[in-house]
Structure formats: structure tokens, C-alpha cells
Amino acid sequence: MVQQLCTIMNVFFPQDASAADSDHLENIFLMALTWSLGACVVDGEAFDRFVHKIAQKGSLPPGSLFDYVYLIPRRRWELFDVSKEPCVIPDSLESFNKVWVPTAETVSYTF
């Protein structure tokens, strides 16, 4: 879990961290924490409450972090957008197992 946290931080952390503000760096860390350690906990609600408690006020979105992604270029948290990919239903029922219905859960798992 810690290795996954470090890998995510390595990928998303800016090359020149001294030029980034502390809120931006904290949000990158909290996103990495949520999708590494937080993805493995049994009680996601308790984890989410804990992260909201330790984070700086105003830096996190309302609601569960598991429903959001921190968009680094925009420097803001956004809900996983389920409307970007339409649900495609094949013409034949032979391909029923290939129907992919975008929901907040399925979109977040593809992140």
C-alpha cells in the first residue's frame, strides 16, 4: 500500500515542487492517499471522515473523496463524470457481456 502511495505521488507530483503552493501539493497527496491506502480499507466512510478531519479546511470537496478526482492541471477536485462516455448497446444480444454501463463506480475504477 505504501509503495502504491509512493508510485502515485511520483507520477503526479510536480517536477518543481517549490513552485507549487501548499494546497496543490496537499491535494495531490490526499488523492494519492485515497487511491492507495484508502482503496484497501474496509470502512471507506471512516477513512473519508479521517482524511477530511486532518486536511486543511477548504481544500477538499464536500462528500466522499472516492467520488472525486483531483485534476492536477485545473487544480481542483471534480466528480467522476459518468456522462463523458455514452452507454453503447450492441445490436445483437450475443454481445450482451460487452455492454459497459458508465456509473460513478465504473468510471472511477478506470482512473
GUSE-455055 format. One line per 5 residues: for each residue x, y, z of N, C-alpha, C. Coordinates in Angstrom, 2 decimals. Example, Ala and Ser with C-alpha at 12.3 -4.5 7.8 and 13.67 -1.06 7.14 Angstrom:
% GUSE-455055
13.19,-5.69,7.80,12.30,-4.50,7.80,13.20,-3.30,7.80 | 12.85,-2.25,7.08,13.67,-1.06,7.14,12.90,0.03,7.87
% end
This chain:
% GUSE-455055
0.82,-1.19,0.00,0.00,0.00,0.00,0.87,1.27,0.00 | 1.92,1.23,0.80,2.81,2.40,0.86,3.54,2.56,-0.47 | 3.92,1.44,-1.07,4.58,1.52,-2.38,3.65,2.13,-3.42 | 2.37,1.76,-3.38,1.39,2.33,-4.30,1.23,3.83,-4.06 | 1.19,4.24,-2.79,1.13,5.66,-2.47,2.32,6.41,-3.06
3.52,5.85,-2.87,4.73,6.49,-3.40,4.73,6.52,-4.93 | 4.23,5.48,-5.56,4.17,5.44,-7.02,3.23,6.52,-7.55 | 2.06,6.63,-6.93,1.11,7.66,-7.37,1.70,9.05,-7.15 | 2.34,9.26,-5.99,2.97,10.55,-5.72,4.05,10.85,-6.76 | 4.83,9.86,-7.11,5.90,10.03,-8.08,5.35,10.43,-9.45
4.23,9.86,-9.82,3.63,10.15,-11.12,3.03,11.56,-11.16 | 2.33,11.96,-10.12,1.57,13.20,-10.16,2.24,14.40,-9.52 | 3.27,14.17,-8.72,3.93,15.28,-8.05,4.67,16.13,-9.07 | 4.55,17.46,-9.00,5.23,18.31,-9.98,6.76,18.20,-9.87 | 7.41,18.36,-11.02,8.87,18.29,-11.05,9.50,19.37,-10.17
8.92,20.56,-10.23,9.42,21.67,-9.42,8.41,21.94,-8.30 | 8.50,21.15,-7.25,7.53,21.26,-6.16,7.65,22.58,-5.41 | 8.80,23.23,-5.50,8.96,24.51,-4.81,8.10,25.60,-5.43 | 7.73,25.42,-6.71,6.90,26.44,-7.37,5.41,26.22,-7.10 | 5.04,25.06,-6.59,3.64,24.76,-6.33,3.25,25.23,-4.94
1.98,25.64,-4.80,1.52,26.08,-3.49,1.18,24.88,-2.62 | 1.11,25.11,-1.33,0.91,24.00,-0.38,-0.45,23.33,-0.55 | -1.50,24.09,-0.90,-2.82,23.47,-1.11,-2.78,22.48,-2.27 | -2.10,22.84,-3.35,-1.99,21.98,-4.51,-1.25,20.69,-4.15 | -0.14,20.82,-3.44,0.64,19.65,-3.05,-0.14,18.76,-2.08
-0.87,19.39,-1.17,-1.69,18.61,-0.24,-2.78,17.84,-0.98 | -3.41,18.47,-1.94,-4.46,17.81,-2.70,-3.91,16.63,-3.51 | -2.73,16.77,-4.07,-2.10,15.64,-4.78,-1.84,14.50,-3.80 | -1.31,14.84,-2.62,-1.05,13.81,-1.61,-2.35,13.13,-1.17 | -3.40,13.91,-0.93,-4.66,13.33,-0.48,-5.31,12.46,-1.55
-5.16,12.84,-2.82,-5.66,11.98,-3.90,-4.88,10.66,-3.90 | -3.56,10.75,-3.79,-2.74,9.54,-3.77,-3.06,8.68,-2.55 | -3.27,9.30,-1.41,-3.62,8.58,-0.19,-4.97,7.86,-0.35 | -5.93,8.55,-0.93,-7.26,7.97,-1.12,-7.21,6.76,-2.04 | -6.47,6.86,-3.14,-6.47,5.79,-4.13,-5.39,4.74,-3.90
-4.66,4.84,-2.79,-3.70,3.78,-2.44,-4.15,3.14,-1.12 | -3.91,3.81,-0.02,-4.31,3.27,1.28,-5.82,3.20,1.42 | -6.51,4.25,0.98,-7.96,4.30,1.12,-8.68,3.24,0.32 | -8.09,2.83,-0.78,-8.72,1.80,-1.61,-8.68,0.43,-0.94 | -7.85,0.26,0.07,-7.69,-1.04,0.72,-8.42,-1.15,2.06
-8.94,-0.07,2.56,-9.59,-0.13,3.87,-10.99,-0.72,3.75 | -11.44,-1.32,4.82,-12.76,-1.95,4.84,-13.85,-0.89,5.02 | -13.61,0.07,5.90,-14.60,1.10,6.19,-14.21,2.41,5.49 | -14.64,2.55,4.24,-14.30,3.73,3.46,-14.86,5.02,4.03 | -16.01,4.94,4.68,-16.61,6.14,5.28,-15.76,6.66,6.43
-15.25,5.76,7.27,-14.39,6.17,8.38,-13.09,6.77,7.85 | -12.52,6.16,6.83,-11.31,6.69,6.21,-11.57,8.09,5.66 | -12.69,8.27,4.97,-13.04,9.56,4.40,-13.21,10.62,5.48 | -13.88,10.27,6.58,-14.04,11.23,7.70,-12.68,11.61,8.27 | -11.78,10.62,8.40,-10.44,10.87,8.94,-9.67,11.84,8.04
-9.71,11.61,6.74,-8.97,12.47,5.82,-9.54,13.89,5.85 | -10.87,14.02,5.89,-11.47,15.35,5.99,-11.08,16.04,7.30 | -10.90,15.25,8.35,-10.53,15.82,9.65,-9.10,16.35,9.65 | -8.17,15.64,9.00,-6.76,16.05,9.06,-6.37,17.05,7.97 | -7.21,17.19,6.94,-6.89,18.09,5.82,-7.13,19.55,6.21
-6.45,20.43,5.49,-6.69,21.85,5.70,-8.12,22.17,5.31 | -8.71,23.08,6.01,-10.09,23.45,5.74,-10.20,24.09,4.36 | -11.20,23.68,3.63,-11.47,24.28,2.32,-10.73,23.65,1.16 | -9.81,22.72,1.45,-9.05,22.16,0.34,-9.72,20.92,-0.26 | -10.67,20.33,0.46,-11.31,19.12,-0.02,-12.74,19.39,-0.49
-13.23,18.57,-1.41,-14.61,18.73,-1.86,-15.57,18.20,-0.81 | -16.83,18.61,-0.89,-17.82,18.04,0.02,-18.10,16.59,-0.39 | -18.49,15.79,0.54,-18.81,14.41,0.21,-17.58,13.52,0.23 | -17.76,12.32,-0.26,-16.71,11.31,-0.22,-15.63,11.57,-1.26 | -14.38,11.44,-0.85,-13.26,11.59,-1.79,-13.27,10.50,-2.85
-13.89,9.39,-2.56,-13.95,8.30,-3.52,-14.82,8.64,-4.72 | -15.61,9.70,-4.61,-16.46,10.13,-5.72,-15.79,11.21,-6.56 | -14.59,11.63,-6.18,-13.91,12.75,-6.83,-12.54,12.34,-7.35 | -12.05,13.12,-8.29,-10.68,13.02,-8.76,-10.10,14.44,-8.71 | -8.84,14.54,-8.31,-8.18,15.84,-8.30,-7.53,16.03,-9.66
-8.03,17.00,-10.40,-7.49,17.28,-11.73,-6.33,18.25,-11.57 | -5.15,17.72,-11.76,-3.93,18.48,-11.48,-3.78,19.72,-12.37 | -4.00,19.63,-13.69,-3.85,20.85,-14.49,-4.85,21.95,-14.11 | -6.03,21.55,-13.67,-7.06,22.54,-13.28,-6.98,22.91,-11.81 | -6.20,22.12,-11.05,-6.02,22.35,-9.62,-7.35,22.39,-8.86
-8.20,21.40,-9.15,-9.46,21.33,-8.43,-10.00,19.90,-8.44 | -10.84,19.63,-7.45,-11.50,18.35,-7.33,-12.76,18.37,-8.20 | -13.00,17.29,-8.93,-14.21,17.18,-9.73,-14.78,15.79,-9.56 | -16.11,15.73,-9.63,-16.77,14.43,-9.59,-16.38,13.63,-10.81 | -16.29,12.32,-10.64,-16.08,11.48,-11.81,-17.27,11.69,-12.73
-17.01,12.06,-13.95,-18.08,12.38,-14.89,-18.53,11.12,-15.63 | -19.73,10.70,-15.33,-20.24,9.50,-15.97,-20.88,9.80,-17.32 | -21.01,11.06,-17.66,-21.68,11.41,-18.91,-20.72,11.52,-20.09 | -19.41,11.40,-19.86,-18.44,11.53,-20.95,-18.48,10.36,-21.92 | -18.75,9.18,-21.42,-18.78,8.00,-22.28,-20.21,7.46,-22.31
-20.83,7.50,-23.48,-22.22,7.00,-23.54,-22.27,5.48,-23.43 | -23.40,5.01,-22.98,-23.62,3.58,-22.88,-23.98,3.08,-24.28 | -23.16,2.16,-24.80,-23.38,1.62,-26.14,-23.97,0.22,-26.01 | -25.14,0.06,-26.57,-25.80,-1.24,-26.53,-25.65,-1.88,-27.90 | -25.03,-3.06,-27.96,-24.82,-3.71,-29.25,-26.15,-4.12,-29.89
-26.14,-4.24,-31.21,-27.34,-4.61,-31.94,-27.79,-6.03,-31.63 | -26.86,-6.90,-31.42,-27.24,-8.29,-31.16,-27.07,-8.60,-29.68 | -27.91,-9.46,-29.19,-27.81,-9.87,-27.79,-26.67,-10.86,-27.56 | -26.03,-11.30,-28.62,-24.88,-12.18,-28.48,-23.73,-11.46,-27.77 | -23.70,-10.16,-27.86,-22.63,-9.36,-27.26,-23.07,-8.72,-25.95
-24.04,-9.31,-25.30,-24.57,-8.73,-24.06,-23.47,-8.52,-23.02 | -22.52,-9.45,-22.95,-21.45,-9.33,-21.96,-20.49,-8.19,-22.27 | -20.60,-7.56,-23.41,-19.73,-6.44,-23.76,-20.37,-5.08,-23.49 | -21.59,-5.09,-22.96,-22.26,-3.83,-22.62,-21.59,-3.27,-21.37 | -21.13,-2.05,-21.48,-20.49,-1.37,-20.36,-21.32,-0.15,-20.01
-21.87,-0.15,-18.82,-22.72,0.95,-18.38,-21.89,1.86,-17.49 | -21.65,3.11,-17.93,-20.84,4.01,-17.10,-21.62,4.49,-15.88 | -21.06,4.22,-14.73,-21.59,4.72,-13.46,-20.42,5.38,-12.74 | -20.71,6.04,-11.64,-19.63,6.66,-10.87,-18.59,5.62,-10.46 | -19.05,4.42,-10.10,-18.14,3.35,-9.70,-17.26,2.90,-10.86
-17.86,2.58,-12.00,-17.08,2.04,-13.12,-16.13,3.09,-13.68 | -16.55,4.35,-13.72,-15.67,5.41,-14.23,-14.49,5.61,-13.27 | -14.74,5.57,-11.97,-13.64,5.77,-11.02,-12.64,4.61,-11.07 | -13.10,3.41,-11.36,-12.19,2.27,-11.44,-11.31,2.32,-12.68 | -11.70,3.08,-13.68,-10.87,3.20,-14.88,-9.84,4.31,-14.76
-9.87,5.06,-13.65,-8.95,6.17,-13.46,-7.54,5.71,-13.33
% end
